[in-house]
Amino acid sequence: MSYTSETPFDNIESSHQYVSLLADAIEEARREVEEEIAVSMTEGESAERRKEALQIVAYNLAKLSLHIKTSGRILNDLRSLRRLLLAEREPLHVHAKAAGTAGN
């Protein structure tokens, strides 16, 4: 009987894919907020409070984006390490030896 994933976090690959999709959604939200900030700047002082709130949203989305990108890199590192540990990928020194003997 094979195991089927029930959540996006059952394995590193699906977690990495989920984080990538989340990063895309955050970037889309950031663009929308930046557009809203630009619109609020043309509305004058009556929209000052709204503009400030949107700037806080933009700041928090930027922080979230940074954290998600970092998480994606960590997941990628974990995926590479797992492949190395499970011998799904040859170690770098094997490639170096092969390259050194191929040139002789």
N, C-alpha and C positions, 0 to 999 in steps of 0.2 A: 504494500500500500504506500503510495507516495504522499508526501506532506504538501498541502496546499496552503498558501499564504492567506491569512485572515485579515491582516492589517498591513499598511504600507511599511511597517518597521520590522517585519519578520526576517528580513535579510539586508545585508549592506547595500546590495544593488538597488533594491526597491526603495530603501531609505534615501539613497543618493538621488534617485529619480524624483522622489517626493520633495526633497530639499531644493532640487533644481526648479521644479514647478513652482514651489513657494517663492523662490528668488525672482522668478519671472513675474509672479503676481505682485510682489512688493515693488518691483521696478515700474510696473504699470500704474500702481497706486501712486508712486512718487511722481510720475509724469502728470497724472491727473491733478494732484495737489499743487504742483508747480504751476499748472495752467490756472487753477483757481486762485492762486496767489497773484498771478499776473492780472487776472480780472479784478480782483479786489483792490489792487493798487490804482485802478482807474476810477473806482467808485468814490474816492475822496475819503474824508475823515469819518464819515458815517459808518464806514466798514472797517475802521481801524482795528476794532476788537476781533472781528472775524479774520482779518489778515494775520494778526498776531497768533490766533489759535491755529490757523493753517500753517504758519511757520513752525509752530511747536510740533504739529503733526508731521511736517516735512523732516524736521530734525529727528523725531523718533523713528520715522520710516528709514532714514539714512542709517541710524544706529542698528536697527533691525536687519537691514540689508547687509551691513558689515558682518554681523553675527551669523547670518545665514550663509554668506559666502565662506566664512571661516569654517562653519560646520560642514559645508560641501567639501572643502579641502581636506578636512580631517577624515571624513568618510572615504574620500578617494585614497588617502594614505592607508586607512584601515583595509580597504579593498586590496590595495597593492601588497600590504603585509600578509594578508590572509592568503593571497595567491602564492606568495613566496614561501610561506610556511607549509602550505599544502602542495608544494612543488608544482603548482600550475604555471609557474613562471620561473625561468632560469635565473639564478643569481647573476649579478653584474660581472663577477670575476670569471664566470664561465664564458660570457660574451667576450671579455677582454682576451682570454686565452685563445678562443676560437679566432678572433681577429688577428692575434699575434702569430698564430700558426698558419693562417691563410695567406699571410704576406710572404712566407718563406718559400 
